[in-house]
Amino acid sequence: MNNKRALEIINILKEIIADPRCELDYNNIFELVIATVLSAQTKDSRVNEVTKVLFDKYPTPALLSLASLSDVINIISPLGLAKMKASNIINLSKVLVDEYNSIVPDDIESLMKLPGVGRKTASVILVEGFKIPAVPVDTHVLRVSNRLGFSKSNNTIVVEGDIKKLLPKDLWIVSHHLFIHFGRYICLSKNPKCLGCRLKKYCTNKED
């Protein structure tokens, strides 16, 4: 893979995917943080269903920090891993209140100190909430980057670095969204929609 080939692929993806954007519903960066934490191993559409209730009842870090664990578990129970996620978002809210005056920090190191926030989640918050260039690598981005030759690694940090080397910084955000949508709806983990795919000639995983 070289820079020219990488740009060719991104340009084709832009033609395939008309509106690449985050599919989580949120009204502010705090809600984005909570929704992103809740989205781990869960479909965005299901997260959106529970956050309607959650954010109506607990719209601020201060209110969520005081919520009872049992009530939050009850609200988010359809998502799975409810006890762990409920504990994380309550404790995360407490940290925001106690250490950041209820304001979400805009640097990856501070974000990764929040309960339930790893590198991928922190990068999503930077990209979506603050429009700061980053390359969050989830399962879709990892799979697509491997199949299209952006990286040969299964290590998310290595994949992130490989993508950054191949693409200019001003394309990191849109490329992240393009890879997610392509992986979520076309280049599926099982039974990918290869027939008629305009990127088939670039695919290194033709046995799929």
Backbone as a chain_set.jsonl record, in Angstrom:
{"seq": "MNNKRALEIINILKEIIADPRCELDYNNIFELVIATVLSAQTKDSRVNEVTKVLFDKYPTPALLSLASLSDVINIISPLGLAKMKASNIINLSKVLVDEYNSIVPDDIESLMKLPGVGRKTASVILVEGFKIPAVPVDTHVLRVSNRLGFSKSNNTIVVEGDIKKLLPKDLWIVSHHLFIHFGRYICLSKNPKCLGCRLKKYCTNKED", "coords": {"N": [[0.843, -1.197, 0.0], [0.509, 2.203, -0.816], [0.612, 5.842, -0.556], [-0.802, 6.994, -2.692], [-2.478, 4.918, -3.621], [-3.989, 4.532, -1.325], [-5.4, 6.96, -1.181], [-6.914, 6.746, -3.508], [-8.67, 4.692, -2.796], [-10.061, 5.893, -0.652], [-11.349, 7.967, -2.01], [-13.091, 6.518, -3.654], [-14.651, 5.303, -1.696], [-15.904, 7.576, -0.7], [-17.653, 8.074, -2.768], [-19.266, 5.838, -2.687], [-20.432, 5.904, -0.156], [-22.653, 8.084, 0.941], [-23.279, 9.742, 3.135], [-21.343, 9.789, 5.493], [-21.291, 9.441, 8.872], [-21.423, 9.759, 12.462], [-23.553, 7.471, 14.112], [-24.725, 7.538, 16.549], [-27.054, 9.026, 18.765], [-26.989, 12.239, 20.158], [-26.868, 15.242, 22.152], [-24.969, 16.906, 23.169], [-21.491, 17.108, 24.179], [-21.055, 15.689, 26.545], [-23.205, 13.837, 26.529], [-22.445, 12.469, 24.239], [-20.089, 11.204, 25.125], [-21.11, 9.426, 27.084], [-22.878, 7.878, 25.507], [-21.056, 6.719, 23.736], [-19.455, 5.169, 25.423], [-21.42, 3.365, 26.255], [-21.875, 2.072, 23.877], [-20.136, 0.001, 23.417], [-19.611, -3.187, 22.13], [-22.222, -3.263, 21.239], [-25.053, -2.46, 19.218], [-25.45, 0.706, 17.634], [-28.054, 1.623, 17.215], [-29.542, 0.39, 19.191], [-28.376, 1.478, 21.466], [-29.195, 4.121, 21.15], [-31.894, 3.889, 21.714], [-32.012, 3.408, 24.504], [-30.643, 5.605, 25.539], [-32.335, 7.716, 25.128], [-34.119, 7.575, 27.249], [-32.33, 7.563, 29.408], [-30.896, 10.046, 29.195], [-32.965, 11.828, 29.425], [-33.654, 11.571, 32.05], [-31.238, 11.86, 33.397], [-29.569, 14.324, 32.551], [-27.154, 15.679, 32.907], [-23.673, 15.685, 34.008], [-23.584, 16.045, 36.809], [-26.113, 15.185, 37.735], [-26.168, 12.497, 36.832], [-24.022, 11.503, 38.213], [-25.003, 11.235, 40.734], [-26.866, 9.292, 40.557], [-28.596, 6.215, 41.314], [-27.08, 3.03, 41.248], [-28.641, 0.794, 40.665], [-30.866, 1.88, 39.378], [-29.796, 2.959, 37.026], [-28.767, 0.651, 35.873], [-31.157, -0.69, 35.383], [-32.276, 0.976, 33.415], [-30.445, 0.766, 31.275], [-30.33, -1.904, 30.758], [-31.117, -3.39, 28.385], [-28.825, -3.359, 26.82], [-26.823, -5.158, 27.478], [-23.985, -6.251, 29.434], [-24.669, -4.557, 31.461], [-24.341, -3.923, 34.218], [-21.592, -3.358, 34.541], [-21.279, -1.277, 32.649], [-23.077, 0.626, 33.665], [-21.916, 1.213, 36.141], [-19.531, 2.317, 35.212], [-20.373, 4.654, 33.79], [-21.573, 6.17, 35.769], [-19.435, 6.557, 37.581], [-17.674, 7.806, 35.861], [-19.031, 10.193, 35.44], [-18.857, 11.261, 37.987], [-16.112, 11.784, 38.135], [-15.887, 13.739, 36.137], [-17.372, 15.796, 37.336], [-15.97, 16.227, 39.767], [-13.285, 16.654, 39.031], [-13.138, 18.049, 36.63], [-14.915, 20.132, 36.529], [-17.376, 19.481, 35.454], [-16.957, 19.532, 32.744], [-16.13, 18.052, 29.697], [-12.932, 16.839, 29.006], [-10.546, 17.709, 26.379], [-8.377, 16.254, 25.459], [-6.525, 13.321, 24.651], [-5.176, 11.887, 26.647], [-6.305, 12.714, 29.122], [-8.974, 11.997, 28.666], [-8.75, 9.205, 28.513], [-8.37, 8.542, 31.114], [-10.809, 8.527, 32.238], [-13.378, 6.508, 33.69], [-14.163, 3.547, 31.947], [-13.405, 4.481, 29.491], [-11.463, 3.837, 26.842], [-8.689, 3.858, 24.494], [-9.844, 3.823, 21.91], [-12.484, 4.766, 22.356], [-11.893, 7.282, 23.458], [-10.686, 8.464, 21.245], [-12.848, 8.551, 19.478], [-14.423, 10.453, 20.779], [-12.793, 12.713, 20.558], [-12.754, 13.017, 17.746], [-15.517, 13.173, 17.003], [-16.759, 14.826, 18.907], [-15.059, 17.053, 19.304], [-13.957, 17.584, 16.874], [-11.294, 17.046, 16.382], [-8.576, 15.799, 14.652], [-8.21, 12.309, 14.474], [-7.807, 8.725, 14.594], [-9.943, 6.537, 15.334], [-10.011, 3.1, 16.082], [-12.094, 0.587, 15.644], [-13.769, -2.63, 15.547], [-14.789, -2.71, 12.946], [-13.24, -0.826, 11.508], [-10.736, -1.984, 11.826], [-11.063, -4.469, 10.478], [-11.741, -3.633, 7.836], [-9.512, -2.075, 7.148], [-7.554, -4.003, 7.129], [-8.47, -5.748, 5.091], [-8.452, -4.071, 2.865], [-5.851, -3.445, 2.651], [-4.574, -1.426, 4.101], [-3.345, -1.991, 6.458], [-1.564, -4.708, 7.994], [-1.83, -5.686, 10.429], [-3.319, -6.931, 13.498], [-3.375, -5.513, 15.727], [-4.745, -2.818, 17.306], [-3.558, -0.337, 17.821], [-1.329, -0.358, 16.171], [-2.608, -0.536, 13.69], [-3.964, 1.909, 13.678], [-1.732, 3.653, 13.537], [-0.685, 2.877, 11.05], [-2.717, 3.668, 9.255], [-2.672, 6.427, 9.672], [-0.189, 7.073, 8.636], [-0.58, 6.672, 5.935], [-2.56, 8.4, 5.091], [-3.4, 11.881, 4.7], [-3.648, 14.239, 7.405], [-5.984, 15.745, 7.334], [-7.844, 14.025, 6.343], [-8.34, 12.075, 8.16], [-10.599, 12.022, 9.911], [-12.935, 11.805, 8.252], [-12.255, 9.46, 6.934], [-12.265, 7.573, 8.965], [-15.053, 7.477, 9.532], [-15.96, 6.583, 7.027], [-14.751, 4.037, 6.803], [-16.015, 2.717, 8.931], [-18.767, 2.734, 8.163], [-18.588, 1.355, 5.727], [-17.648, -1.12, 6.629], [-19.723, -1.834, 8.332], [-22.013, -2.061, 6.751], [-21.416, -3.091, 4.213], [-18.809, -4.409, 3.789], [-18.924, -6.822, 5.465], [-18.298, -8.805, 8.439], [-18.974, -11.515, 8.276], [-20.074, -13.129, 5.362], [-19.556, -10.911, 3.45], [-20.573, -8.266, 1.222], [-19.509, -8.764, -1.561], [-20.074, -9.007, -4.264], [-20.262, -6.972, -6.977], [-18.983, -4.963, -5.621], [-17.187, -1.986, -5.604], [-14.657, -1.799, -4.665], [-13.453, -4.209, -4.836], [-11.226, -4.95, -6.352], [-9.15, -3.993, -4.878], [-9.121, -5.516, -2.667], [-7.63, -7.641, -0.298], [-8.471, -9.972, 0.655], [-9.794, -12.007, -0.785], [-10.895, -14.517, -0.606], [-13.081, -14.411, 0.987]], "CA": [[0.0, 0.0, 0.0], [1.188, 3.488, -0.813], [-0.294, 6.959, -0.319], [-1.661, 7.186, -3.859], [-3.499, 3.869, -3.601], [-4.865, 4.822, -0.188], [-6.288, 8.06, -1.564], [-7.857, 6.206, -4.498], [-9.685, 3.941, -2.054], [-10.895, 6.848, 0.089], [-12.196, 8.68, -2.971], [-14.164, 5.601, -4.056], [-15.536, 5.18, -0.535], [-16.723, 8.798, -0.642], [-18.713, 7.94, -3.775], [-20.142, 4.746, -2.262], [-21.119, 6.247, 1.093], [-23.034, 9.488, 0.73], [-23.375, 10.54, 4.367], [-20.626, 9.086, 6.564], [-21.352, 10.194, 10.126], [-21.707, 8.996, 13.673], [-24.967, 7.09, 14.167], [-25.213, 7.692, 17.911], [-27.807, 10.254, 19.003], [-26.524, 12.989, 21.328], [-27.106, 16.677, 22.044], [-23.785, 17.62, 23.638], [-20.33, 16.219, 24.272], [-21.262, 14.761, 27.663], [-24.059, 12.75, 26.045], [-21.629, 11.683, 23.315], [-19.205, 10.351, 25.929], [-21.907, 8.358, 27.692], [-23.366, 7.002, 24.438], [-19.932, 5.966, 23.187], [-19.129, 4.126, 26.412], [-22.491, 2.362, 26.222], [-21.933, 1.408, 22.572], [-19.196, -1.119, 23.34], [-20.216, -4.493, 21.834], [-23.671, -3.036, 21.121], [-25.433, -1.679, 18.046], [-25.781, 2.099, 17.921], [-29.509, 1.808, 17.246], [-30.031, -0.037, 20.506], [-27.913, 2.497, 22.408], [-30.062, 5.294, 20.993], [-33.175, 3.624, 22.368], [-31.915, 3.555, 25.962], [-30.179, 6.931, 25.941], [-33.494, 8.618, 25.169], [-34.62, 7.515, 28.624], [-31.24, 7.913, 30.317], [-30.579, 11.465, 29.147], [-34.125, 12.566, 29.905], [-33.64, 11.516, 33.521], [-29.93, 12.295, 33.897], [-29.005, 15.073, 31.421], [-25.891, 16.341, 33.216], [-22.762, 14.88, 34.824], [-23.94, 16.139, 38.229], [-27.269, 14.326, 38.009], [-25.815, 11.097, 36.639], [-23.075, 11.11, 39.263], [-25.774, 10.956, 41.945], [-27.86, 8.259, 40.26], [-28.387, 4.914, 41.947], [-26.582, 2.027, 40.304], [-29.74, -0.091, 40.266], [-31.736, 2.572, 38.435], [-29.1, 3.049, 35.738], [-28.754, -0.711, 35.333], [-32.501, -0.963, 34.873], [-32.493, 1.743, 32.184], [-29.583, 0.336, 30.171], [-30.274, -3.373, 30.741], [-31.174, -4.014, 27.05], [-27.559, -3.288, 26.098], [-25.837, -6.151, 27.879], [-22.902, -5.721, 30.278], [-25.325, -3.388, 32.049], [-23.79, -3.564, 35.53], [-20.287, -2.737, 34.333], [-21.46, -0.003, 31.955], [-23.742, 1.556, 34.588], [-20.896, 1.645, 37.092], [-18.576, 3.182, 34.519], [-20.888, 5.989, 33.443], [-21.779, 6.91, 37.023], [-18.118, 6.967, 38.082], [-17.164, 8.769, 34.88], [-19.694, 11.464, 35.728], [-18.274, 11.776, 39.232], [-14.793, 12.344, 37.803], [-16.111, 14.998, 35.419], [-17.821, 16.802, 38.3], [-14.956, 16.501, 40.795], [-11.969, 17.036, 38.515], [-13.18, 18.853, 35.405], [-16.002, 21.118, 36.6], [-18.431, 18.942, 34.584], [-16.611, 19.777, 31.34], [-15.39, 16.932, 29.116], [-11.619, 17.287, 28.513], [-10.38, 17.54, 24.937], [-7.111, 15.616, 25.11], [-6.694, 11.868, 24.735], [-4.664, 11.374, 27.921], [-7.324, 12.95, 30.155], [-10.145, 11.19, 28.346], [-8.486, 7.793, 28.803], [-8.398, 8.363, 32.571], [-12.203, 8.404, 32.661], [-13.827, 5.112, 33.767], [-14.837, 2.996, 30.779], [-12.934, 5.132, 28.263], [-10.181, 3.385, 26.324], [-8.136, 4.672, 23.42], [-10.798, 3.954, 20.806], [-13.561, 5.65, 22.794], [-11.331, 8.63, 23.571], [-10.485, 8.975, 19.889], [-14.179, 8.879, 18.95], [-14.844, 11.718, 21.397], [-12.004, 13.773, 19.923], [-13.199, 13.165, 16.355], [-16.927, 13.541, 16.867], [-17.14, 15.911, 19.802], [-14.207, 18.236, 19.214], [-13.456, 17.688, 15.493], [-9.845, 16.949, 16.421], [-8.214, 14.632, 13.843], [-7.759, 11.084, 15.128], [-8.262, 7.541, 13.86], [-10.442, 5.486, 16.226], [-10.017, 1.792, 15.422], [-12.978, -0.43, 16.202], [-13.688, -3.891, 14.797], [-15.049, -2.437, 11.532], [-12.063, -0.161, 10.943], [-9.651, -2.971, 11.78], [-11.346, -5.433, 9.418], [-11.675, -2.984, 6.533], [-8.131, -1.663, 6.882], [-6.83, -5.231, 6.785], [-8.918, -6.268, 3.794], [-8.103, -3.148, 1.783], [-4.403, -3.324, 2.581], [-4.015, -0.308, 4.85], [-2.529, -2.551, 7.529], [-1.551, -6.166, 8.087], [-1.814, -5.997, 11.857], [-4.552, -7.037, 14.264], [-3.184, -4.642, 16.879], [-5.451, -1.587, 16.952], [-2.644, 0.813, 17.851], [-0.528, -0.456, 14.953], [-3.506, -0.193, 12.584], [-4.133, 3.364, 13.762], [-0.52, 4.27, 13.024], [-0.566, 2.598, 9.614], [-3.664, 4.529, 8.537], [-2.193, 7.804, 9.776], [0.952, 7.234, 7.734], [-1.025, 6.612, 4.537], [-3.535, 9.443, 4.756], [-3.144, 13.192, 5.307], [-4.386, 14.469, 8.645], [-7.323, 16.3, 7.087], [-8.742, 12.95, 5.924], [-8.477, 11.059, 9.209], [-11.952, 11.952, 10.466], [-13.876, 11.253, 7.269], [-11.86, 8.078, 6.642], [-12.78, 6.786, 10.091], [-16.478, 7.252, 9.301], [-16.118, 5.782, 5.812], [-14.393, 2.653, 7.117], [-17.059, 2.154, 9.788], [-19.971, 2.486, 7.367], [-18.278, 0.303, 4.755], [-17.583, -2.377, 7.373], [-21.005, -2.125, 8.979], [-23.092, -2.333, 5.816], [-20.981, -3.738, 2.97], [-17.694, -5.33, 4.025], [-19.315, -7.457, 6.718], [-17.392, -9.821, 8.961], [-19.412, -12.752, 7.637], [-20.834, -12.893, 4.13], [-19.452, -9.543, 2.925], [-21.264, -8.047, -0.047], [-18.42, -8.585, -2.522], [-20.599, -8.93, -5.619], [-20.503, -5.608, -7.408], [-18.265, -3.992, -4.797], [-16.239, -1.222, -6.41], [-13.325, -1.905, -4.068], [-13.046, -5.613, -4.882], [-9.887, -5.098, -6.929], [-8.163, -3.637, -3.871], [-9.295, -6.386, -1.508], [-6.599, -8.658, -0.12], [-9.109, -11.098, 1.322], [-10.762, -12.391, -1.827], [-11.532, -15.787, -0.327], [-14.341, -14.162, 1.725]], "C": [[0.877, 1.246, 0.0], [0.143, 4.601, -0.679], [-1.277, 7.169, -1.472], [-2.804, 6.179, -3.868], [-4.504, 4.114, -2.466], [-5.861, 5.92, -0.526], [-7.32, 7.616, -2.599], [-9.01, 5.496, -3.79], [-10.623, 4.884, -1.304], [-11.836, 7.589, -0.851], [-13.351, 7.805, -3.471], [-15.162, 5.421, -2.916], [-16.444, 6.401, -0.403], [-17.88, 8.735, -1.636], [-19.732, 6.881, -3.368], [-21.024, 5.168, -1.091], [-21.408, 7.744, 1.097], [-22.953, 10.329, 2.0], [-22.675, 9.82, 5.522], [-20.608, 9.909, 7.852], [-21.622, 9.246, 11.281], [-23.198, 8.706, 13.753], [-25.516, 7.069, 15.594], [-25.951, 9.021, 18.036], [-27.284, 10.94, 20.261], [-26.757, 14.476, 21.065], [-25.916, 17.523, 22.485], [-22.665, 16.607, 23.855], [-20.446, 15.251, 25.454], [-22.12, 13.575, 27.224], [-23.294, 11.866, 25.053], [-20.721, 10.726, 24.069], [-19.969, 9.157, 26.482], [-22.379, 7.37, 26.625], [-22.239, 6.143, 23.872], [-19.488, 4.868, 24.134], [-20.163, 3.007, 26.366], [-22.487, 1.545, 24.934], [-20.986, 0.225, 22.433], [-19.947, -2.441, 23.18], [-21.738, -4.409, 21.701], [-23.952, -2.202, 19.878], [-25.837, -0.265, 18.452], [-27.288, 2.312, 18.038], [-30.089, 1.415, 18.595], [-29.601, 0.958, 21.588], [-28.833, 3.711, 22.352], [-31.41, 5.109, 21.677], [-33.092, 3.871, 23.875], [-31.457, 4.949, 26.369], [-31.295, 7.972, 25.899], [-34.033, 8.711, 26.591], [-33.558, 8.018, 29.594], [-30.997, 9.413, 30.353], [-31.761, 12.336, 29.573], [-34.113, 12.656, 31.429], [-32.352, 12.079, 34.105], [-29.191, 13.075, 32.801], [-27.638, 15.709, 31.668], [-24.974, 15.41, 34.003], [-23.149, 14.892, 36.3], [-25.085, 15.202, 38.569], [-26.923, 12.853, 37.866], [-24.853, 10.622, 37.724], [-23.78, 10.732, 40.556], [-26.803, 9.849, 41.751], [-27.551, 6.972, 41.008], [-27.974, 3.909, 40.878], [-27.726, 1.167, 39.784], [-30.649, 0.575, 39.237], [-31.088, 2.653, 37.059], [-29.026, 1.676, 35.083], [-30.098, -1.039, 34.704], [-32.75, -0.261, 33.536], [-31.707, 1.149, 31.019], [-29.512, -1.184, 30.028], [-30.397, -4.004, 29.354], [-29.832, -4.088, 26.328], [-26.612, -4.445, 26.39], [-24.707, -5.471, 28.634], [-23.394, -4.523, 31.09], [-24.693, -2.968, 33.374], [-22.467, -2.834, 35.381], [-20.434, -1.361, 33.688], [-22.111, 1.041, 32.864], [-22.734, 2.101, 35.597], [-19.921, 2.621, 36.446], [-19.137, 4.574, 34.268], [-21.217, 6.826, 34.678], [-20.438, 7.429, 37.547], [-17.459, 7.976, 37.155], [-17.751, 10.157, 35.166], [-19.15, 12.097, 37.005], [-16.921, 12.411, 38.98], [-14.943, 13.678, 37.079], [-16.511, 16.117, 36.381], [-16.678, 17.219, 39.222], [-13.664, 17.079, 40.236], [-12.003, 17.988, 37.32], [-14.329, 19.851, 35.369], [-17.124, 20.778, 35.614], [-18.185, 19.19, 33.092], [-15.75, 18.619, 30.823], [-14.05, 17.447, 28.588], [-11.439, 16.963, 27.034], [-8.991, 17.017, 24.555], [-7.208, 14.128, 25.434], [-6.224, 11.307, 26.066], [-5.694, 11.545, 29.034], [-8.565, 12.105, 29.912], [-9.946, 9.732, 28.745], [-8.408, 7.511, 30.303], [-9.828, 8.216, 33.096], [-12.618, 6.934, 32.687], [-14.571, 4.676, 32.509], [-14.37, 3.57, 29.453], [-11.535, 4.627, 27.91], [-9.739, 4.266, 25.173], [-9.133, 4.882, 22.276], [-11.911, 4.92, 21.168], [-13.083, 7.092, 22.9], [-11.148, 9.257, 22.201], [-11.805, 9.347, 19.234], [-14.649, 10.22, 19.5], [-14.088, 12.893, 20.788], [-12.532, 14.079, 18.525], [-14.596, 13.769, 16.275], [-17.283, 14.766, 17.701], [-16.367, 17.199, 19.59], [-13.66, 18.483, 17.803], [-11.926, 17.755, 15.453], [-9.435, 15.693, 15.659], [-7.655, 13.489, 14.681], [-8.273, 9.923, 14.291], [-8.695, 6.478, 14.858], [-10.512, 4.158, 15.471], [-10.908, 0.835, 16.194], [-12.886, -1.679, 15.333], [-13.915, -3.668, 13.3], [-13.825, -1.817, 10.864], [-10.908, -1.146, 10.82], [-9.851, -3.943, 10.616], [-11.174, -4.812, 8.033], [-10.24, -2.595, 6.191], [-7.264, -2.863, 6.527], [-7.193, -5.722, 5.391], [-8.503, -5.376, 2.629], [-6.609, -2.841, 1.734], [-3.798, -2.128, 3.282], [-3.091, -0.795, 5.963], [-2.6, -4.066, 7.484], [-1.645, -6.629, 9.541], [-3.218, -6.15, 12.428], [-4.471, -6.22, 15.55], [-3.762, -3.264, 16.539], [-4.537, -0.363, 16.935], [-1.765, 0.824, 16.608], [-1.367, -0.049, 13.746], [-3.727, 1.317, 12.535], [-2.926, 4.086, 13.157], [-0.347, 4.078, 11.533], [-1.478, 3.503, 8.787], [-3.177, 5.972, 8.539], [-1.027, 8.075, 8.828], [0.512, 7.34, 6.271], [-1.922, 7.77, 4.122], [-3.157, 10.776, 5.4], [-4.087, 13.429, 6.482], [-5.804, 14.961, 8.398], [-8.314, 15.261, 6.568], [-8.974, 11.906, 7.022], [-9.927, 10.913, 9.672], [-12.92, 11.31, 9.478], [-13.531, 9.807, 6.948], [-12.346, 7.127, 7.73], [-14.256, 6.458, 9.876], [-16.721, 6.377, 8.067], [-15.825, 4.311, 6.084], [-15.478, 1.985, 7.963], [-18.303, 1.81, 8.974], [-19.744, 1.367, 6.351], [-18.247, -1.062, 5.451], [-18.907, -2.799, 7.963], [-22.066, -2.594, 7.987], [-22.687, -3.061, 4.539], [-19.916, -4.8, 3.225], [-17.879, -6.012, 5.379], [-18.291, -8.505, 7.149], [-17.687, -11.177, 8.343], [-20.28, -12.406, 6.435], [-20.768, -11.45, 3.647], [-20.073, -9.443, 1.539], [-20.25, -7.736, -1.156], [-18.928, -8.39, -3.954], [-20.931, -7.479, -5.974], [-19.781, -4.549, -6.597], [-17.187, -3.298, -5.628], [-14.814, -1.299, -5.867], [-12.766, -3.327, -4.126], [-11.627, -5.783, -5.404], [-8.782, -4.747, -5.933], [-8.123, -4.635, -2.72], [-8.216, -7.46, -1.468], [-7.168, -9.935, 0.479], [-10.182, -11.694, 0.421], [-11.432, -13.747, -1.578], [-12.842, -15.614, 0.427], [-15.527, -14.201, 0.776]], "O": [[1.865, 1.324, 0.73], [-1.059, 4.338, -0.686], [-2.446, 7.484, -1.248], [-3.959, 6.541, -4.095], [-5.709, 3.926, -2.634], [-7.04, 5.815, -0.19], [-8.468, 8.061, -2.567], [-10.175, 5.679, -4.141], [-11.839, 4.694, -1.319], [-12.999, 7.812, -0.515], [-14.458, 8.298, -3.684], [-16.372, 5.391, -3.142], [-17.613, 6.275, -0.038], [-18.957, 9.275, -1.38], [-20.919, 7.007, -3.668], [-22.208, 4.835, -1.038], [-20.5, 8.562, 1.242], [-22.595, 11.506, 1.941], [-23.333, 9.301, 6.423], [-19.973, 10.962, 7.906], [-21.998, 8.09, 11.09], [-24.019, 9.587, 13.495], [-26.645, 6.631, 15.82], [-25.519, 10.028, 17.474], [-27.15, 10.305, 21.308], [-26.833, 14.913, 19.917], [-25.864, 18.721, 22.206], [-22.872, 15.4, 23.729], [-19.982, 14.114, 25.368], [-21.786, 12.428, 27.522], [-23.48, 10.649, 25.035], [-20.597, 9.561, 23.692], [-19.525, 8.015, 26.362], [-22.289, 6.158, 26.82], [-22.447, 4.969, 23.563], [-19.179, 3.758, 23.701], [-19.81, 1.83, 26.433], [-23.035, 0.444, 24.899], [-21.031, -0.483, 21.427], [-20.812, -2.774, 23.99], [-22.45, -5.364, 22.01], [-23.16, -1.327, 19.528], [-26.482, -0.063, 19.481], [-27.743, 3.097, 18.87], [-31.028, 2.048, 19.08], [-30.363, 1.248, 22.511], [-29.206, 4.263, 23.387], [-31.999, 6.073, 22.165], [-33.995, 4.473, 24.457], [-31.841, 5.434, 27.433], [-31.205, 9.003, 26.566], [-34.362, 9.795, 27.073], [-33.853, 8.805, 30.493], [-30.9, 9.994, 31.433], [-31.568, 13.462, 30.033], [-34.503, 13.665, 32.016], [-32.362, 12.697, 35.169], [-28.274, 12.534, 32.183], [-27.024, 16.226, 30.735], [-25.446, 14.445, 34.604], [-23.056, 13.865, 36.972], [-25.037, 14.501, 39.58], [-27.339, 12.039, 38.691], [-24.879, 9.451, 38.105], [-23.231, 10.0, 41.379], [-27.533, 9.509, 42.683], [-26.394, 6.674, 41.302], [-28.465, 3.943, 39.749], [-27.776, 0.847, 38.596], [-31.147, -0.087, 38.326], [-31.75, 2.441, 36.043], [-29.203, 1.554, 33.871], [-30.158, -1.603, 33.611], [-33.362, -0.834, 32.634], [-32.226, 1.037, 29.908], [-28.705, -1.69, 29.249], [-29.829, -5.076, 29.142], [-29.707, -4.799, 25.331], [-25.685, -4.687, 25.617], [-24.492, -4.266, 28.496], [-22.635, -3.595, 31.369], [-24.528, -1.774, 33.624], [-22.244, -1.807, 36.022], [-19.801, -0.397, 34.117], [-21.734, 2.212, 32.831], [-22.704, 3.3, 35.872], [-19.534, 3.621, 37.049], [-18.454, 5.57, 34.508], [-21.146, 8.054, 34.634], [-20.32, 8.599, 37.913], [-16.769, 8.89, 37.606], [-17.041, 11.162, 35.134], [-19.001, 13.316, 37.091], [-16.61, 13.46, 39.545], [-14.221, 14.633, 37.366], [-16.044, 17.249, 36.255], [-16.443, 18.409, 39.435], [-13.016, 17.899, 40.886], [-11.011, 18.657, 37.03], [-14.68, 20.36, 34.305], [-17.737, 21.664, 35.019], [-19.102, 19.071, 32.279], [-14.755, 18.255, 31.45], [-14.026, 18.394, 27.802], [-12.088, 16.063, 26.5], [-8.491, 17.3, 23.466], [-7.891, 13.731, 26.378], [-6.808, 10.348, 26.57], [-5.929, 10.616, 29.807], [-9.141, 11.558, 30.853], [-10.867, 9.096, 29.258], [-8.384, 6.35, 30.711], [-10.038, 7.832, 34.247], [-12.243, 6.182, 31.787], [-15.495, 5.353, 32.059], [-14.881, 3.19, 28.4], [-10.556, 4.945, 28.585], [-10.347, 5.303, 24.907], [-9.251, 5.985, 21.742], [-12.25, 5.801, 20.377], [-13.781, 8.016, 22.482], [-11.421, 10.442, 22.013], [-11.883, 10.343, 18.515], [-15.211, 11.032, 18.765], [-14.671, 13.946, 20.53], [-12.732, 15.238, 18.162], [-14.823, 14.751, 15.568], [-18.023, 15.64, 17.248], [-16.923, 18.294, 19.679], [-12.977, 19.48, 17.568], [-11.342, 18.429, 14.604], [-9.909, 14.606, 15.992], [-6.747, 13.679, 15.49], [-9.082, 10.117, 13.384], [-7.902, 5.6, 15.201], [-11.016, 4.103, 14.349], [-10.535, 0.335, 17.255], [-12.011, -1.769, 14.472], [-13.31, -4.35, 12.474], [-13.424, -2.239, 9.779], [-10.186, -1.142, 9.823], [-8.918, -4.209, 9.858], [-10.535, -5.4, 7.16], [-9.807, -2.774, 5.052], [-6.344, -2.75, 5.717], [-6.314, -6.071, 4.603], [-8.233, -5.867, 1.533], [-6.152, -2.075, 0.885], [-2.619, -1.834, 3.084], [-2.163, -0.09, 6.361], [-3.575, -4.638, 6.996], [-1.549, -7.821, 9.834], [-4.179, -5.577, 11.914], [-5.395, -6.237, 16.364], [-3.314, -2.619, 15.591], [-4.724, 0.543, 16.123], [-1.486, 1.885, 16.051], [-0.9, 0.693, 12.881], [-3.679, 1.923, 11.464], [-3.082, 5.014, 12.364], [0.083, 4.989, 10.827], [-1.071, 4.037, 7.756], [-3.261, 6.66, 7.522], [-0.898, 9.173, 8.286], [1.157, 8.016, 5.469], [-2.031, 8.083, 2.937], [-2.65, 10.8, 6.522], [-5.187, 12.879, 6.533], [-6.72, 14.64, 9.154], [-9.49, 15.57, 6.373], [-9.73, 10.956, 6.821], [-10.423, 9.795, 9.809], [-13.642, 10.378, 9.829], [-14.431, 9.002, 6.712], [-12.784, 6.013, 7.444], [-14.667, 5.306, 10.017], [-17.605, 5.521, 8.081], [-16.571, 3.437, 5.643], [-15.819, 0.824, 7.737], [-18.831, 0.704, 9.089], [-20.62, 0.526, 6.146], [-18.763, -2.044, 4.918], [-19.186, -3.992, 8.081], [-22.916, -3.417, 8.324], [-23.55, -3.6, 3.847], [-20.119, -5.971, 2.902], [-17.098, -5.809, 6.309], [-17.524, -9.02, 6.335], [-16.777, -11.9, 7.937], [-21.113, -11.502, 6.492], [-21.807, -10.821, 3.451], [-20.095, -10.413, 0.782], [-20.147, -6.602, -1.624], [-18.299, -7.7, -4.756], [-21.778, -6.85, -5.341], [-19.946, -3.356, -6.853], [-16.374, -3.956, -6.278], [-13.869, -0.901, -6.549], [-11.727, -3.614, -3.533], [-10.901, -6.666, -4.948], [-7.629, -5.142, -6.107], [-7.207, -4.609, -1.898], [-7.926, -8.105, -2.475], [-6.427, -10.872, 0.775], [-11.332, -11.86, 0.826], [-12.409, -14.093, -2.242], [-13.636, -16.551, 0.51], [-16.666, -14.017, 1.204]]}, "num_chains": 1, "name": "protein.A"}
